Amino acid sequence: MPVTGTLPYQWYDTPNIHLCTLADFEALIAETGLTIEKRVLLEDTGRPAGRHARLAPNLLAVGAAYLLTS
């Protein structure tokens, strides 16, 4: 994991944050029986990422916000 302004610690020294890929998180959502109603990919500014991020979301988006239903 790279050290950046958004993730300023080494991977082994992160306080209270556990990273996963979007695919891992979405698999967990499916396992729990929840449904993804909407996903918004985010830039490092917290704003929605551009359309290009949909091509490789784990590479081009810093995070994501989900709307889930049960």
C-alpha positions as CSV (number, residue, x, y, z in Angstrom):
1,M,0.0,0.0,0.0
2,P,1.4,3.4,-0.9
3,V,1.7,6.1,1.7
4,T,-0.3,9.2,0.5
5,G,-2.1,12.2,2.0
6,T,-5.2,10.2,2.2
7,L,-3.5,7.1,3.7
8,P,-0.5,8.6,5.6
9,Y,0.6,5.5,7.4
10,Q,2.4,2.3,6.4
11,W,0.0,-0.6,5.9
12,Y,1.1,-2.3,9.1
13,D,0.7,0.8,11.2
14,T,-2.8,2.1,10.3
15,P,-4.9,3.2,13.3
16,N,-8.4,1.8,13.1
17,I,-8.6,1.5,9.3
18,H,-8.9,-1.8,7.5
19,L,-8.8,-1.6,3.7
20,C,-10.4,-3.9,1.2
21,T,-11.2,-3.8,-2.4
22,L,-14.6,-2.8,-3.7
23,A,-15.1,-6.3,-5.0
24,D,-14.3,-7.7,-1.5
25,F,-16.8,-5.3,0.1
26,E,-19.5,-6.0,-2.5
27,A,-19.0,-9.7,-1.9
28,L,-19.6,-9.2,1.8
29,I,-22.7,-7.2,1.0
30,A,-24.0,-10.0,-1.1
31,E,-23.2,-12.6,1.6
32,T,-25.2,-10.6,4.2
33,G,-28.2,-10.5,2.0
34,L,-28.1,-6.7,1.4
35,T,-28.7,-5.0,-1.9
36,I,-26.7,-2.2,-3.4
37,E,-29.1,0.5,-4.5
38,K,-26.4,3.0,-5.5
39,R,-22.6,3.2,-5.5
40,V,-20.7,6.5,-5.8
41,L,-17.0,6.3,-6.5
42,L,-15.0,9.1,-4.7
43,E,-11.9,11.1,-5.5
44,D,-9.4,12.0,-2.8
45,T,-11.3,15.3,-2.3
46,G,-14.4,13.4,-1.3
47,R,-16.2,14.5,-4.5
48,P,-17.7,11.9,-6.9
49,A,-15.1,10.5,-9.3
50,G,-15.4,11.0,-13.0
51,R,-16.8,8.4,-15.4
52,H,-13.2,7.2,-16.1
53,A,-13.1,5.7,-12.5
54,R,-15.8,3.1,-13.5
55,L,-13.3,1.5,-15.8
56,A,-11.0,0.5,-12.9
57,P,-12.6,1.6,-9.7
58,N,-10.0,0.1,-7.4
59,L,-7.2,1.9,-9.2
60,L,-8.9,5.2,-10.1
61,A,-11.2,5.9,-7.1
62,V,-10.0,6.6,-3.5
63,G,-13.2,5.3,-1.9
64,A,-16.9,4.7,-2.4
65,A,-20.2,5.5,-0.8
66,Y,-23.0,2.9,-0.9
67,L,-26.7,3.1,-0.4
68,L,-27.8,-0.4,0.9
69,T,-31.2,-1.9,1.5
70,S,-32.1,-5.2,3.2
